[in-house]
Amino acid sequence: MTAGMTVLVTGASGFLGAEVTARLITAGHSVLALLHSNGDIVRNNGRTLKPRPGTLTRLAGDITRPALGLDAEQLRLAAGADRIVHCAGITDFGRPAQIYQDINVTGTENVLALAQAHGVPLVHVSTAYVCGERDGTAREDELDVGQRFGNDYEKSKLRAEVLVRGAAADGLPVAVVRPSIVTGDRRTGRVRDYKTMYPVVRLTTSGRVRTVPGNYDALLDLVPVDYVADLIVEAATRFEDARGRTLHATGGRAVTLRDLSDVLAEYPSFQVPRWIPPAVFSADALPDSERLYHERVISLYATYMRRRIHFDNTDTVAFSHRPAPTGGSPYLRRLLDHCLRSGYLGAAARRETAAASARPEGSHRP
């Protein structure tokens, strides 16, 4: 492991970037934090990162611009980094295609240009869903296999990863980390940003959406944010072992929609949605208010509720010294418990059930 490195982290104030930044500093490294605005770096636990002097340097920049929009002095600092960890990107769904192109694709081009110009090894954060909309097993060594994509976000992340692989073929030292659906802390369930599947759960458990297209055996691979951040930092600090690898940062046992329904039924304040096979679902048959929610929110995530995809993580297990998450229903309960405590899903107490209390030894219910 390399000690005392200087690491340029793009997207350092983001959900993942903040945790990566904090871990690098705790491990004794200095971070050049590329920020689009000069705000605070807030961690997943809600606390503002307050590092020791000299361990964090904020760089005001923009990955969509050449040289990352840095001035001459900032560019000199970035060029002298020992590693680049590229976390920046837009992960919101339903945005115009050009935004994904500008941030996720052109932004990656600009990061690669800096890395190649100065020979700085790169850890690139992609997504496991570059696999596209298909069933079966997605392997870590696969990339473009002619897959169909569920949205422009996935398509842009594939284009970005193709660029990264091209740079690696030209000699740039590269490692890729592909998270699945990043959710709350594995022990507490706590989450800073209620994105990805959280809005779907909120609309369905409140009863505002009662009918959803989805396959009962569809797989939701929910991965804790702390595990993903740990793996990214491990790739950066053990780079010689990570170089050339693509690592699936996935959540252990995936949750099926049937698992989700069973767990939601344990909570007396929750409505449990009715899943309709996508082939026969019709948004036109929904009540007006429900159809509006479907168009604005549910439809953005519908692709994840019909895929029967399993992510192989053989290379990750061989590389990482950290235990992989166990996932499954116990982790899902921790996520929901936190959502209740925080008020995101209301304030009702969770009903204790035999299934809920039969947690693996050593698990934590906050």
C-alpha positions, 0 to 999 in steps of 0.5 A: 500500500502506498502511504502519504499519497496526493489524490485528486478526487472529482465529485468530492462533495457527492454521495460517494465522493465525500465518503471516498475523500474522508477515507483517504484523509483518515488513511493519511493521504492528502486530497485535492477535492475537485468541486463545482462549487466551493461548498462544504463536503458533507458525509453520509452521516450528515456531518461536515468533513473537517480534516486536519490542515494540509490534508484537503485542498479544494479546487474549484473546477468543472469537469465539462471544460478542458483542463477541468476548468482549473486555473494555472496553479490549480492545474499544476497541483492536479498534474502532480497528483499520485492518483486520480479517483473519478467519482464525478458524474450525473446519476439522476434519471430523466434528464436531457441526453445532452447533460449525460453526454456533457458530464458523464462522457465529455467530463471523463474525456477531460479527466483522461486527458489530464491523466494521460498528459501527466501519467497519473493512474486513474480509478474510474467509478462507473456503474454495474448497469453498463450491462444494459437491460438484459437477464442472466449474469453480467461479468466484470470483464464484459463491456459492450456486448450489443446490449439495450439500455434502460436509460440515457444514464446507463448509455453515457456510462458505457461510453465513458467506460469505453473511453477509459478502456481505450486510454488503458490500451494506450498505456494509462494505468487504470482500474474501474469500480462498478457499483450497483444501486448505491444505498445506505450504510450497511450497519445503520441504513443511514443515507444522505441522498434519497435517490435511486429506488428511494422515491419509488418506495416512498410513493408506493408505501404511502399509497400514492402509487398502488400498481407498478410494472415489475417481475416478482423475480426481478433483482434489485442489487442494493449496495451499501455506500460505505462498502463502495467507498471502501472498495474505491479507496482500496483500489486507489491505495492498492493500485498495483493490484487493482490495475487492469481490473474491473471490480463489481461493487455489489450488494451480496444477496440481491432483493427480489420484488417478492422479497421487497413485498414481503418486507414491506408487509411487516410495516403496518403503516406501509401500503404494499404495491401490486406488481403487474407483469410489464408485458401487460401493464398499461399506464393508461389504465391507472387513475389520473393521479397515479398515472401522473406519478408513474410518468414523472417517477416510476417510469424512470426506474421501471427498467430496474423492476423487470431485470433478472440480472446477477452481477458476477464479482469473482475478480472483486472477491479475489482482489479485496481484503474487505468482506463483501456485504451480505445484503438480502432482507435484513439489509433492506429492513435496516434501510427502511428503519432508517427511512422511518426514523428520519421521517422520509417514510413517515414516523410510524414505528416498525412492527416486530415480527419473527422474520424481522427479529431473526437477524444474523448474529452480529447484525445491528438494528439501530 
